[in-house]
């Protein structure tokens, strides 16, 4: 059995579209507290993404020891500042103003666990340069995109209207969506969860 330790729409859709059979279970992890502690401890964002992914997978794995559990998390870093998912539309507006006309990094960490032990881990780093969009554009974007953008650390979905905010991307497209899909599929094949 394969479990995704997340209810994230984009992660679920990536796996579903790739033909992977899985069950989605939300982990009981205080993500914000853990993220704050990792930041205070000066853990590099790349390592923090894996720590967060591991914490989610471990929580679900301990309750489902016979399953392979996928944990994944993403950190957005801009000039040393870590972004969390915006709590509301007002905060999403502030995120987008801060990101405007700048380059930020997305660190996507993913693990596969069984019985609480990591079998595989991967970190992907993507650089995203945002356009110099206007305040009016932000307002229109938010009005059209809706509350769903609060489920994304950058307040944008590149696969939707968020593409209009972006000037360029350097890195793996799937990782922007929350999962390093191709290496993940390779691992699932190697452990017998997908056909070879």
N, C-alpha and C positions, 0 to 999 in steps of 0.2 A: 504494500500500500504506500502511496505517495501523498504527502500532506504539504500544502503551502501554508506557512505560519503567517498568514496575512489575509485580510479581506480587501486589499487594494484592487480597485477595478482594473488598472492598467496591468498589474502583474498577473491577475487572473486571465485577462484577455490574451496576454502574450502566450501563456501556457495553453489556453484553449485553442487559440488560432494555430498553434504548432502541433495540435493533435495529442497533447499530453493529458492523460487521465489522472486526476488528483482530487483531493478534498481540501477545502480552504477552512482553516481554523484560526481565529484571532488569538494571539498570545496575550497573556496577562503580564505585560511588562510596562513599567512606568518609564516610557521612552524618554520623556522630557527630563526627568530626574537623572537618568543614566547619562543622557547626552550632556547635561550640565556638569556632572561629575567628571566625565571624560575630558571636557573642555578645561575644567579647573585643574585636572591632573596633567594638562598640556600634552595629551595624547594627540599625535598627528591625525588630521581628518581622515586620511586613508585607513589608518588602523582603527579609528573610532567607528567607521562604517562597518568593518568586520565585527567589532565588538557588539554593536547594536544588532546586526544580523544574527550573530551567535546567541545573544541573549533571547531573542525571539524564538529561534529554532530550539534552543535548549528547553525553554518553558513548555513548548508543545511536545517535544520529543520525550520528556520525562513522563508525560501523561499518555503517550502513545509509543512505548519502547520498541514495538515491532515494525514501526513505519519508518520510511525514509522521510525526513522533514527538511523542506527548503526554507531557509530564513534569508531575508534580504532587507537591506536598508540603504538609504541614500542620504548623504550629507551635501549641502550646498555651502561652499566657502567663497566669500568675497573679501579680499584683503584681510584675511585672518579672522573674519567674523563668520560664525556658523549660523545658518538660517534654519529655523524649524518651520513646519507647516503653519501658514497664517491662521490665527484663531478665528478671524472674521474677514469680511470684505474690506473693511478699513485697513486692517493690517496687510492684506494682499496688495492694496493700493500702495502702501508704504514700501513693501518689498519691491514692487515693480519700479518705483521711483529710484530706489537705491541701486537696482541692477541696471538701470537705463545707461546706455552708451558705455558699458563696462564689460570686462571679461570675468566670468566666474567659473569655478570648477565644480563639477558634480562627481562625488566619490560614491560609487555603488559597490557595496559589499554584499556577497552572497555566500552561503554555506549550505552544505547538506550534512545532516546529522542522523545518526541512528543510535538509540539507547543513550542519548546525551553525549555522544562522541562525534567530533567533526571528522567526516570522511573526505570532504572536499571544501576548498574555499577559493574565492576569487575576488579581486578588487579591480574595478575598472575606473579609469579617470577620463572624464570628458571635459573639454574646454568649450564654453559657450560664450559667444560675444553677442550682446544685445544691441539692437538698433537705438538710435537717438530719437525715440518716439516722443510725442507730445503728451502733456497731461490730458488733453482731450481724447487722445487715442487710448490712453489707459482707461479713462472713464467708459468709452464706448466698448473697449475690449471686455472689461469687467461686466458691463450690462449684458453683453451678448454671451459671454462664457458662463456666467452664473456662479453659484456657490461652490460648484465642483472644484474650482481652482484652489480652494482652501485645503484640498487633499493633496496638493503638490507643494514641495518645499519652495519652489521658485514662483508659485502662483501662476504657473503656465503648464499646458500640455502641448508639447511640440507636435503631436499627431493631430491636434485640433487647431483652433484659432490661435493658439500660442505661437504657432510657426510665424505669424506676422510680427511678433516681437523680436525675432532673432535675426541677426546679421549673418552669423556663421557658426558652425559646429565642427570641432575636431575630436573625433572619437567614435566609439561604438553607438550606433543609433538605439539598439535595444536597451543598452545600459541607461540611456537618458530616460527611458520609460520605466526603469526600476529593476531590470534583471539583465545580467550578462547572458543572454539567451543561448548563443551558440556554444560557449564553453559548458554551460549548464546541461544542454542536451547531450553533449559528448560524455559528460559524467554520468548522466542517467542511462545512456547506452552501456557504459562500462560496468555499471552495477546491476544491469539486467532489468531496469525499469522501462526501457524502450528497446524496440527491435533494432538489431544491428544491420 
